[in-house]
């Protein structure tokens, strides 16, 4: 095991210990449903994985709901990163005091169902919610349903990876500011022009920490290969097209157009806003952050293609947890319906940059006005036509560690892309064998 892996696992043990304190504290208050002044009390965990004051947006949504649903009291608990939130939810569940609902990665579906932590929306709806369930974008629902078609999650803060570029730096480098790269070859050519002209220290940044697996999946899709089987039991990490995709990522650093070594997920938007890189790949969930803080003109485009265009979807779903109180579960269901309504989905999208999760949201007056003034808000939505499901398997946490470690080993030169992915494939096959 590498020192990097050991460090990550030590951090995870620390997070688990912190979560145990939280769970014990909740359990000490009693595992049975609580009410305040006769109200139904719901507890929701949610993460923040992008820049911007999203906690204030969540607090406003909760306050708006409570103002029109005075029989419900919702405690929305900011719980760190997606990984932190999953750890806390697992620990609280094991302690007998789970949250009523949580925003967790859409890819955690199999981990949550394997542990019997969540209840399906089909069960809660009793067969009466087909129209609602079918109202969301099909590409987003690929990570909301299992292989049998059962719906376990509702799309909420969902995304695709998009390409941001600094138009001012493009002008400075003699490039067309209205045209971002549309192919891998154009990406390399434009990044080299940015670098050689001195317009910016680097032409491109593609982050490789935390969500390195996501970026690798995007590159693999563009190279014509999906990295996993839809039932979550197999991965194809050592496929030649995936190896070629990782090699392309490594070569960007070797060419000098991208920083060598690992590139931090959290610092990439700041590097872009500070002019350290002319192009970055990151979630559309950073769109409003960039819009509000960029001191320059910027563009947003779909990701470039090699064999084909494409991006995996990403982000979080709303899950309802298994509890002893059906009344509370149904109250959580009503809150989820409200949060995912066209008006609220539009409000959330405008405030954050995440995709509004249903076509109806884009027909609201608020969204029509917003996209008319800011067309970049449509890029991630339009990219759904070429989007694939995000990497999701049984033992998801272990699987993502394997892929992230492989990406890190390759970009830091510890292993060749072929060696890194072959080693990861062997470990992944061993982990997933019991589910086949």
C-alpha positions, 0 to 999 in steps of 0.5 A, spaced: 500 500 500 502 506 498 504 512 503 498 516 499 493 510 500 495 509 508 494 517 509 487 517 505 485 511 510 488 514 516 484 520 514 478 516 513 478 513 520 479 520 523 472 521 519 469 515 521 471 517 529 468 524 528 462 521 525 461 516 531 461 522 536 455 525 531 451 518 531 452 517 538 450 524 540 444 523 535 442 516 538 442 519 545 437 523 544 433 517 542 432 513 536 425 514 535 422 520 531 422 526 535 417 532 534 417 539 536 411 543 538 407 537 535 411 538 528 414 532 524 422 533 525 426 531 519 433 531 519 437 532 512 445 531 511 448 535 505 455 536 502 458 542 499 463 540 493 464 546 490 465 553 491 460 558 493 455 559 499 451 553 498 449 553 505 445 559 505 441 557 499 440 550 502 437 554 508 433 559 504 430 553 501 428 549 508 425 556 510 421 557 504 418 550 505 417 550 513 413 557 511 408 553 507 408 547 511 408 549 518 407 542 521 414 540 519 421 542 522 427 540 518 434 540 520 439 541 515 446 539 517 452 541 513 456 535 513 462 536 509 464 533 503 460 527 499 465 522 503 464 525 509 457 525 508 456 518 506 461 516 512 456 520 517 450 517 514 453 510 515 455 511 522 448 514 524 445 508 521 449 503 524 447 507 531 440 506 530 439 514 528 439 515 521 437 522 518 431 522 514 434 524 508 440 526 505 444 528 499 449 523 497 453 521 491 448 518 486 454 513 485 453 510 492 446 507 490 449 500 490 453 501 497 446 504 500 442 498 497 447 493 499 447 496 506 439 496 506 440 503 509 435 507 504 427 505 502 425 506 494 421 511 492 417 506 488 415 503 495 413 510 498 409 512 492 405 505 492 405 505 484 402 512 484 408 516 482 410 514 475 409 520 472 413 524 477 419 519 476 419 519 469 419 527 469 426 527 470 432 527 465 433 520 463 441 521 463 440 523 470 436 517 472 441 512 470 444 513 476 438 513 480 435 506 478 438 499 479 439 494 474 431 492 476 429 498 474 427 500 482 428 508 483 432 509 489 434 516 488 431 523 486 436 527 482 438 534 486 445 537 485 446 533 479 452 535 473 456 534 468 463 536 467 464 542 462 470 546 459 471 553 462 476 558 458 478 565 459 476 569 453 481 574 455 487 570 455 485 567 449 485 574 445 492 575 449 495 568 446 492 570 439 486 565 439 479 566 437 475 568 444 469 565 441 471 558 440 474 553 445 477 546 443 472 541 441 477 535 440 483 533 443 488 535 438 485 542 438 485 542 446 493 540 445 494 546 440 490 551 444 494 549 450 500 550 447 499 556 444 497 559 451 503 557 454 508 559 449 505 566 448 506 567 455 498 568 456 498 564 462 503 559 466 498 553 463 494 552 458 489 547 461 488 544 468 484 537 469 484 536 477 486 529 479 485 529 486 478 527 489 474 526 483 480 523 478 476 517 477 471 522 474 475 526 469 478 519 467 471 516 466 470 523 461 476 522 457 475 514 457 468 516 454 471 521 449 475 515 447 469 511 446 469 506 452 465 506 458 469 504 464 463 499 468 457 495 467 451 498 469 449 493 474 455 495 478 459 488 478 464 489 473 469 495 471 474 495 465 479 499 467 485 496 463 481 496 457 486 499 451 482 505 450 482 507 458 489 506 458 490 511 452 485 516 456 490 516 462 496 516 458 493 523 454 492 526 461 499 524 463 502 527 457 499 534 458 503 534 464 509 532 460 508 537 454 508 542 460 501 545 458 498 542 465 502 542 471 505 535 473 503 531 478 496 531 482 492 537 481 487 539 487 480 539 485 478 544 490 484 549 487 482 548 480 477 553 480 481 558 484 487 557 479 482 559 473 479 565 477 487 567 478 489 567 471 494 561 472 490 557 467 486 559 461 482 552 461 479 548 466 475 542 466 470 542 472 463 540 474 457 545 472 456 546 479 462 551 479 458 555 474 455 560 479 461 561 483 465 562 476 460 567 474 460 571 480 467 571 481 471 572 474 474 578 473 474 577 466 470 574 460 469 567 460 466 561 455 463 555 457 463 549 452 462 541 452 468 537 453 472 536 447 472 529 443 476 524 440 472 518 438 466 522 440 463 527 445 461 525 452 461 526 459 459 522 465 454 525 469 455 527 476 453 530 483 448 528 488 441 524 489 436 525 494 435 519 498 430 517 504 433 512 509 430 506 512 426 508 519 421 505 524 416 511 522 413 511 515 409 518 517 416 521 517 418 517 511 412 520 507 414 527 510 421 526 507 418 524 500 413 530 500 419 535 501 423 531 496 417 532 491 417 540 493 425 540 492 425 537 485 419 541 483 420 545 476 420 552 480 425 549 486 429 546 481 430 552 477 431 556 483 437 551 485 440 551 478 440 559 478 443 559 485 449 554 484 450 552 476 447 545 477 443 542 472 435 543 473 433 536 473 427 536 469 425 539 462 419 542 465 424 547 470 427 550 463 420 552 462 419 556 468 419 564 467 425 564 472 429 559 468 427 562 461 430 569 463 436 567 466 438 563 460 436 568 455 441 573 459 446 567 460 446 562 455 452 558 458 447 555 463 445 551 458 451 547 456 451 542 461 444 540 460 445 540 453 451 535 454 446 530 457 444 528 450 451 525 450 452 523 457 453 516 460 452 514 467 457 516 472 462 510 475 457 506 480 459 499 483 458 495 489 463 497 494 463 504 491 468 507 496 473 502 495 472 502 487 473 510 487 479 509 491 482 504 487 481 508 481 483 515 484 490 511 486 491 509 479 490 516 476 495 519 482 500 514 481 500 515 473 500 523 473 506 523 479 510 518 475 510 512 480 507 507 475 505 507 467 498 508 465 498 501 463 501 498 470 497 503 474 490 501 471 492 493 470 494 493 478 487 497 479 483 492 475 486 486 478 484 489 485 477 491 482 475 484 480 477 481 486 473 486 490 467 485 485 467 477 484 462 476 490 457 480 486 457 477 480 
